[in-house]
């Protein structure tokens, strides 16, 4: 069985559903094809099921939250920003609230409320949704798109790829959109796990799991060369490092890299050395671990650093040798962690890499290679920081694509 339709959207996540309900009109009939038995499976587990849908703050600041590719989203975010998204849900009976720190959640703390509204709005707009309908092939023949599923084949004037990335594959995000993009001649960059913790080789802090630090400086080294520096909160885990600072930085981290972390915010190695000498000279007979505790380091962390430096924790300050002082200062200001592994697709919250942005018009989300083909959401080479930035990008790119589709349909009508 086959059908002819104005617009087909592949993927029933937030980007696909929002694009569908925004594009649907008397000139555009919309079909959403979802491979799973129901839509929005990944959305339902976002924010631990509470759905951190966006972030508060000036929308222009969002551009700094997408690694090196934030500028691509300028048109999308300026066109439909965080306040627009909040207003959309508030006006339709799903109120959102801003928590301390800026994250935005539904008041109910239920991701299902967000999904239910999106599906309801699609139904109200007469969008047809077909679940359990994985797309097996796509083609562009004689100016029309041909989309084949496990059940049938449909043709359309326009096609939107909204399949997400390749993380949490159990929810349906298995990288299908990357294969479809390639079939249309698009370049797909290397992909990997983003917004994920890291495992550390020869990790010596397992028993300190749960200890966290705020606003630490993290420097990334690869093959002995400094690559990037980042600042953020860090959490010791049983096997490595996590916390927002690591999650946001993970888009750049690869196995074999070394992270050097300063455990004392705002104090570099030279200054730490000078301050430590001064404090030791003023400490009298105080034990070294007490002196180091004055730098707001947890006692258990101080003991571990001294252990790594092979220094007796009960040693008094004046008996510390210059050589050992240098080792301790280096551990405090540039503690090294060699990355053995990043969280895999089953753990990572987002995907880095994807459909090349140079081949997409950032003002419309339309392909520069195939007219009438659009890409929205995480299938693009964009990944945001933790805190609602990825969902905001999904809604914003979907809205922009929908607006362009409406314009195209009007042009055809006239």
C-alpha positions as CSV (number, residue, x, y, z in Angstrom):
1,X,0.0,0.0,0.0
2,X,1.3,3.4,-0.9
3,X,0.3,7.0,-0.4
4,X,0.9,10.5,-1.6
5,X,1.3,13.3,0.9
6,X,2.6,16.8,1.2
7,X,5.1,16.3,4.0
8,X,6.7,13.3,5.6
9,X,8.6,13.6,8.9
10,X,10.8,10.7,9.9
11,X,11.0,10.5,13.7
12,X,8.4,11.1,16.4
13,X,10.6,12.8,19.0
14,X,10.2,16.4,20.2
15,X,11.7,17.9,17.0
16,X,9.6,15.8,14.7
17,X,6.3,16.3,16.5
18,X,6.8,20.0,17.0
19,X,7.8,20.5,13.3
20,X,4.6,18.5,12.4
21,X,2.2,20.5,14.4
22,X,3.8,23.8,13.3
23,X,3.9,22.9,9.6
24,X,0.4,21.4,9.3
25,X,-2.1,23.6,7.5
26,X,-4.8,23.5,4.8
27,X,-2.0,23.4,2.3
28,X,0.2,20.8,4.1
29,X,-1.0,17.3,5.2
30,X,1.6,15.8,7.4
31,X,2.6,12.2,8.1
32,X,5.0,11.3,11.0
33,X,6.7,8.0,10.8
34,X,8.0,6.6,14.1
35,X,9.9,3.3,14.3
36,X,8.9,2.5,17.9
37,X,5.5,1.5,19.2
38,X,5.0,5.1,20.6
39,X,6.5,8.5,20.1
40,X,8.9,10.4,22.3
41,X,10.6,7.5,24.1
42,X,13.8,9.5,24.7
43,X,11.8,12.6,25.7
44,X,10.2,10.5,28.4
45,X,13.5,9.7,30.1
46,X,15.0,13.2,29.7
47,X,15.8,14.9,33.0
48,X,15.3,11.6,34.8
49,X,11.7,11.6,33.6
50,X,11.1,15.2,34.7
51,X,12.1,16.8,31.3
52,X,14.5,19.7,31.7
53,X,13.0,21.3,28.6
54,X,15.0,24.5,28.3
55,X,17.1,27.0,30.3
56,X,16.4,30.5,31.6
57,X,18.5,33.5,30.6
58,X,19.2,35.7,27.6
59,X,18.8,33.7,24.5
60,X,21.9,35.1,22.9
61,X,23.9,33.4,25.7
62,X,22.6,30.1,24.4
63,X,24.9,30.4,21.4
64,X,27.9,29.7,23.8
65,X,26.3,26.4,24.9
66,X,26.8,24.3,21.8
67,X,30.6,23.9,21.6
68,X,32.1,25.2,18.4
69,X,28.8,25.1,16.4
70,X,26.6,27.5,18.4
71,X,26.7,30.2,15.7
72,X,24.7,27.9,13.3
73,X,21.7,28.1,15.7
74,X,21.6,31.9,15.8
75,X,18.6,32.1,13.4
76,X,16.8,29.3,15.0
77,X,17.2,30.5,18.6
78,X,16.5,34.2,17.7
79,X,13.3,33.1,15.9
80,X,12.0,30.8,18.6
81,X,13.8,31.1,21.9
82,X,13.4,29.8,25.4
83,X,10.7,32.3,26.4
84,X,8.7,31.4,23.3
85,X,8.9,27.7,24.2
86,X,7.8,28.5,27.8
87,X,4.9,30.5,26.5
88,X,3.9,27.8,24.1
89,X,3.4,25.2,26.9
90,X,2.1,27.7,29.5
91,X,-0.7,28.8,27.2
92,X,-1.8,25.2,26.5
93,X,-2.2,24.1,30.1
94,X,1.3,22.6,30.8
95,X,2.9,25.3,33.0
96,X,6.7,25.4,33.2
97,X,8.8,26.7,36.1
98,X,12.3,27.9,36.5
99,X,14.3,26.3,39.3
100,X,17.3,27.9,41.0
101,X,20.2,27.6,38.6
102,X,18.1,28.2,35.5
103,X,16.8,24.8,34.5
104,X,13.2,24.8,33.2
105,X,10.8,21.9,34.0
106,X,7.1,21.3,33.8
107,X,5.6,22.1,37.2
108,X,4.3,18.6,37.3
109,X,7.9,17.3,36.8
110,X,6.4,14.8,34.3
111,X,8.0,14.5,30.9
112,X,4.8,12.6,29.9
113,X,2.9,15.9,30.2
114,X,5.1,17.5,27.6
115,X,4.8,14.5,25.2
116,X,1.0,14.3,25.7
117,X,0.6,17.9,24.8
118,X,2.7,17.6,21.6
119,X,0.7,14.5,20.5
120,X,-2.6,16.3,21.3
121,X,-1.5,19.3,19.3
122,X,-0.6,17.1,16.4
123,X,-4.0,15.4,16.5
124,X,-5.7,18.8,16.7
125,X,-3.7,19.8,13.6
126,X,-4.7,16.6,11.8
127,X,-1.2,15.3,11.7
128,X,-1.2,11.5,10.9
129,X,1.2,9.6,13.2
130,X,2.2,6.0,12.3
131,X,4.0,4.2,15.0
132,X,5.9,0.9,14.7
133,X,6.8,2.0,11.1
134,X,10.6,2.0,10.8
135,X,11.8,3.6,7.6
136,X,13.9,1.2,5.6
137,X,14.7,3.4,2.5
138,X,14.6,6.9,1.3
139,X,15.1,8.3,-2.2
140,X,14.5,11.5,-4.3
141,X,13.1,10.6,-7.7
142,X,11.8,13.0,-10.3
143,X,11.5,15.9,-7.8
144,X,9.6,13.9,-5.1
145,X,10.6,12.0,-2.0
146,X,10.0,8.3,-1.8
147,X,9.9,6.9,1.7
148,X,9.7,3.1,2.2
149,X,8.8,1.6,5.6
150,X,8.4,-2.0,6.7
151,X,4.7,-1.7,5.8
152,X,4.3,0.5,2.7
153,X,5.8,3.3,0.6
154,X,4.8,6.9,0.5
155,X,5.8,9.8,-1.7
156,X,5.9,13.5,-0.7
157,X,6.8,17.0,-1.8
158,X,8.9,17.6,1.3
159,X,10.8,15.4,3.8
160,X,12.1,16.2,7.3
161,X,14.6,14.0,9.0
162,X,14.1,14.2,12.8
163,X,15.6,10.9,13.9
164,X,17.8,12.2,16.7
165,X,21.4,10.9,17.3
166,X,22.6,7.5,18.4
167,X,22.4,7.6,22.1
168,X,19.9,5.6,24.2
169,X,19.4,3.3,21.2
170,X,16.6,1.4,23.1
171,X,14.4,4.5,22.6
172,X,14.9,4.4,18.8
173,X,17.9,6.7,18.4
174,X,20.2,4.4,16.5
175,X,21.7,6.8,13.9
176,X,19.2,6.1,11.1
177,X,19.1,9.7,10.1
178,X,22.8,9.7,9.4
179,X,22.3,6.8,6.9
180,X,19.4,8.6,5.3
181,X,21.4,11.8,5.0
182,X,24.2,10.0,3.3
183,X,21.8,8.5,0.7
184,X,20.9,12.1,-0.3
185,X,24.5,13.0,-0.7
186,X,25.1,14.7,2.6
187,X,28.3,14.5,4.5
188,X,28.0,13.0,8.0
189,X,30.9,13.8,10.4
190,X,32.3,11.3,12.9
191,X,29.9,10.8,15.8
192,X,30.3,9.8,19.4
193,X,29.0,10.2,23.0
194,X,28.4,13.6,24.4
195,X,27.1,14.7,27.8
196,X,28.7,11.7,29.4
197,X,31.0,10.9,32.3
198,X,34.5,9.4,31.8
199,X,36.3,6.4,33.1
200,X,39.9,6.9,34.3
201,X,42.9,4.6,33.9
202,X,44.5,3.5,37.2
203,X,41.8,5.5,39.0
204,X,42.8,6.2,42.7
205,X,39.6,8.0,43.9
206,X,37.0,5.2,43.8
207,X,36.5,5.3,47.6
208,X,35.9,9.1,47.3
209,X,32.9,8.6,45.1
210,X,30.3,11.3,45.7
211,X,32.7,14.1,46.6
212,X,32.1,17.1,44.3
213,X,33.8,20.4,43.5
214,X,32.5,23.6,42.1
215,X,34.0,25.7,39.3
216,X,37.2,23.8,38.7
217,X,39.5,24.4,35.8
218,X,39.8,21.4,33.5
219,X,42.6,21.3,30.9
220,X,42.5,18.7,28.1
221,X,45.8,17.3,26.7
222,X,46.2,15.0,23.7
223,X,49.6,13.5,22.8
224,X,51.2,15.9,25.2
225,X,49.6,19.0,23.6
226,X,47.1,21.3,25.3
227,X,43.8,21.2,23.4
228,X,41.2,23.1,25.4
229,X,40.3,24.5,28.8
230,X,36.9,24.4,30.5
231,X,35.5,25.4,33.9
232,X,32.7,23.6,35.7
233,X,31.5,21.4,38.5
234,X,33.1,18.0,38.9
235,X,32.0,14.8,40.7
236,X,34.1,11.8,41.7
237,X,32.5,8.5,40.7
238,X,33.4,4.9,41.4
239,X,35.2,4.6,38.1
240,X,36.1,8.2,37.0
241,X,34.7,11.7,36.7
242,X,31.3,13.2,36.1
243,X,29.4,16.3,37.0
244,X,28.3,19.2,34.7
245,X,31.8,20.3,34.0
246,X,32.8,16.9,32.6
247,X,29.5,16.3,30.8
248,X,29.7,19.6,29.0
249,X,33.4,19.1,28.1
250,X,32.9,15.5,27.0
251,X,32.2,16.5,23.4
252,X,35.9,17.1,23.0
253,X,37.3,14.3,25.1
254,X,38.6,11.0,23.5
255,X,40.0,7.8,25.1
256,X,43.7,8.3,25.7
257,X,43.4,12.0,26.5
258,X,44.6,13.4,29.8
259,X,42.6,15.8,31.9
260,X,44.5,18.0,34.3
261,X,42.3,19.4,37.0
262,X,43.0,22.3,39.4
263,X,41.3,21.4,42.7
264,X,41.6,25.0,43.9
265,X,39.6,27.4,41.8
266,X,41.3,30.6,40.9
267,X,44.8,29.7,42.0
268,X,47.5,28.6,39.5
269,X,50.6,26.6,40.2
270,X,52.9,29.5,40.8
271,X,50.5,31.2,43.2
272,X,49.7,28.0,45.0
273,X,53.4,27.3,45.6
274,X,53.9,30.8,47.0
275,X,50.8,30.6,49.2
276,X,51.7,27.2,50.5
277,X,55.2,28.3,51.4
278,X,53.8,31.3,53.3
279,X,51.2,29.2,55.1
280,X,53.7,26.6,56.1
281,X,56.0,29.3,57.5
282,X,53.1,30.6,59.6
283,X,51.8,27.2,60.7
284,X,54.3,26.4,63.4
285,X,54.0,22.7,64.2
286,X,50.7,22.1,62.4
287,X,50.5,18.9,60.4
288,X,50.7,19.3,56.7
289,X,47.1,17.9,56.1
290,X,45.8,20.7,58.4
291,X,47.6,23.3,56.3
292,X,46.3,21.9,53.1
293,X,42.8,21.7,54.5
294,X,42.9,25.5,54.6
295,X,42.5,25.5,50.8
296,X,38.9,24.2,51.2
297,X,39.9,20.7,50.2
298,X,38.0,17.9,51.9
299,X,40.1,16.0,54.4
300,X,39.7,12.7,52.5
301,X,40.9,14.3,49.3
302,X,43.9,15.9,51.1
303,X,44.9,12.5,52.5
304,X,44.6,10.9,49.1
305,X,46.8,13.6,47.4
306,X,49.4,13.2,50.1
307,X,49.3,9.4,49.6
308,X,49.8,9.9,45.8
309,X,52.7,12.2,46.6
310,X,54.2,9.6,49.0
311,X,54.1,12.1,51.9
312,X,53.2,11.2,55.4
313,X,49.9,13.0,56.2
314,X,51.0,13.5,59.8
315,X,54.2,15.3,58.7
316,X,54.4,18.9,60.0
317,X,54.7,21.7,57.5
318,X,58.3,22.8,58.3
319,X,59.5,19.2,57.6
320,X,58.2,19.2,54.0
321,X,61.0,19.1,51.5
322,X,61.0,21.3,48.4
323,X,60.8,18.3,46.2
324,X,57.7,17.0,47.9
325,X,56.1,20.4,48.0
326,X,56.4,20.7,44.2
327,X,54.8,17.3,43.8
328,X,51.9,18.3,46.1
329,X,51.4,21.6,44.4
330,X,51.3,19.9,41.0
331,X,48.7,17.4,42.2
332,X,46.5,20.2,43.6
333,X,46.7,22.5,40.6
334,X,47.0,20.0,37.8
335,X,45.9,16.6,39.0
336,X,46.2,14.2,36.0
337,X,43.4,11.8,35.0
338,X,44.1,9.6,31.9
339,X,40.8,8.8,30.1
340,X,40.3,5.1,29.4
341,X,36.7,5.3,28.2
342,X,33.7,7.5,27.8
343,X,30.2,6.5,28.5
344,X,28.7,4.6,25.6
345,X,25.5,5.2,23.7
346,X,23.5,3.6,26.5
347,X,24.8,6.2,29.0
348,X,25.5,9.4,27.1
349,X,22.7,11.9,26.9
350,X,23.6,13.3,23.5
351,X,25.6,12.7,20.3
352,X,28.4,14.8,19.0
353,X,28.8,14.9,15.3
354,X,26.2,14.3,12.7
355,X,24.9,15.9,9.4
356,X,27.4,18.5,8.3
357,X,26.2,22.1,9.0
358,X,27.8,23.5,5.9
359,X,25.3,21.7,3.8
360,X,22.3,23.0,5.7
361,X,20.8,26.5,5.4
362,X,20.8,27.8,9.0
363,X,17.9,30.2,8.2
364,X,15.6,27.5,7.1
365,X,17.0,24.1,8.0
366,X,16.7,23.1,4.4
367,X,19.3,21.1,2.6
368,X,21.6,22.9,0.3
369,X,21.9,19.7,-1.7
370,X,18.3,18.5,-2.2
371,X,15.5,21.0,-2.4
372,X,12.6,20.3,0.0
373,X,14.8,18.1,2.3
374,X,15.1,19.3,5.9
375,X,17.1,18.3,9.0
376,X,16.1,19.2,12.6
377,X,17.2,18.4,16.1
378,X,20.0,16.1,17.1
379,X,20.6,14.5,13.7
380,X,22.5,17.7,13.0
381,X,26.2,18.2,14.0
382,X,25.1,20.1,17.1
383,X,25.2,19.1,20.8
384,X,24.3,21.3,23.7
385,X,25.5,21.5,27.3
386,X,23.5,19.9,30.0
387,X,20.6,22.0,31.3
388,X,17.9,21.9,28.6
389,X,19.9,23.3,25.7
390,X,19.5,20.2,23.4
391,X,15.8,20.2,23.7
392,X,15.6,23.9,23.0
393,X,17.7,23.4,19.9
394,X,15.3,20.6,18.8
395,X,12.2,22.9,19.2
396,X,13.9,25.9,17.6
397,X,15.2,24.1,14.5
398,X,11.8,22.4,14.1
399,X,10.0,25.7,14.3
400,X,12.3,27.3,11.7
401,X,11.8,24.3,9.3
402,X,8.1,24.4,9.7
403,X,7.9,28.1,8.9
404,X,9.9,27.5,5.7
405,X,7.6,24.6,4.7
406,X,4.6,26.8,5.1
407,X,6.2,29.4,2.8
408,X,7.0,26.8,0.2
409,X,3.5,25.4,0.3
410,X,2.0,28.9,-0.2
411,X,4.3,29.4,-3.2
412,X,3.1,26.2,-4.7
413,X,-0.5,27.1,-4.1
414,X,-0.1,30.5,-5.7
